[in-house]
Structures are given as C-alpha cells and as structure tokens.
Amino acid sequence: MLDLDTLASERATKLKQATDAWKKAIWSASFQKFSASMSDGEVEQLVSWCPSVEHLQSVTDYLLELSRTEGLTPFPLLLDVAKQAKVSPEEWIKSHLPLSPTA
C-alpha cells in the first residue's frame, strides 16, 4: 500500500517546498477521488510529474472535470491529452497548468 505522507514529504523535499502543502493536496478530497482509479505506480508517477502543489491541484481539478464529460478515468485522460499535444504528460502539466482563473 502506498504511503501518501511519505510520498508527499519526499516530493516536497526534492522540490524544496512545504511538506504540509503537499500533504494537504495529496489528502484532499479531489485528489483522493482522482487517484481512486489509479495504481500506486500511477499515483507516484503523477506526483513526480508535478513541479508544484498548484500543478497537482490544477491537474486534479481539470482532469476530474474532463473525466465527467468524457466518461473516462482521469489518468488515461492525462496520457491522452498529452499524446494529442505531442508532448509527455510531464511536459503537458508544466506547460498547461496551473490553469488561470479565467481559463
């Protein structure tokens, strides 16, 4: 079973960011809903692609909404969106997120 607190702490440490902010984002209701259909490896991969808490929150919110309209689970949607943009998922997250409030 994936230790989310350790995952959050390790990502925060690697990025020299606040551990509490990463833990809060990973334990948020939206991320829990988002990650419910993902394997441990997919969760770890997604977190590693996010350069900030804001990116994690934004990708979570964006893909949850998209998954409702598309009828697919969020992680495969991320792979699809990145493939359509002809970039890696990590590059897509870095270049398209966080979304501005007017987006």
MIKOL-119096 format. One record per residue (C-alpha): x, y, z; residue in one letter. Coordinates in steps of 0.5 Angstrom, whole numbers, plus 500, padded with zeros to 3 digits. Each point is the difference from the previous one (the first is absolute). Example, Ala and Ser with C-alpha at 12.3 -4.5 7.8 and 13.67 -1.06 7.14 Angstrom:
! MIKOL-119096
525491516A/502507498S/
This chain:
! MIKOL-119096
500500500M/503507498L/502504506D/497507498L/503504505D/507497498T/498502493L/498507502A/506501504S/505497495E/498505494R/500506505A/507499502T/502498493K/497507497L/502504507K/493501501Q/495500506A/498493502T/494502503D/497503494A/502493496W/497496506K/493504499K/500500493A/501492500I/495499505W/495505497S/493497498A/501502493S/507496500F/497494503Q/494500495K/505501495F/505495502S/495494502A/500497493S/508500500M/505495501S/505502505D/505501495G/496505496E/499504506V/507500501E/502502493Q/494505500L/503504506V/507499497S/498504494W/497506504C/505505502P/496504505S/494499504V/496504496E/501496494H/498494504L/494503502Q/498503493S/501494496V/496496505T/494505499D/501500493Y/500493499L/494499504L/496504497E/502498493L/499492502S/493502502R/499503493T/504494496E/498495504G/507497501L/504500507T/505505501P/507497499F/499497493P/497507498L/506504502L/504495496L/495501494D/500508501V/508500500A/500495494K/496505496Q/504505502A/506496497K/504501507V/501496506S/495500506P/505504504E/501505495E/493501499W/499501507I/506505500K/498504494S/492500501H/499500508L/498503504P/494503497L/499507501S/493502503P/498503493T/502493496A/
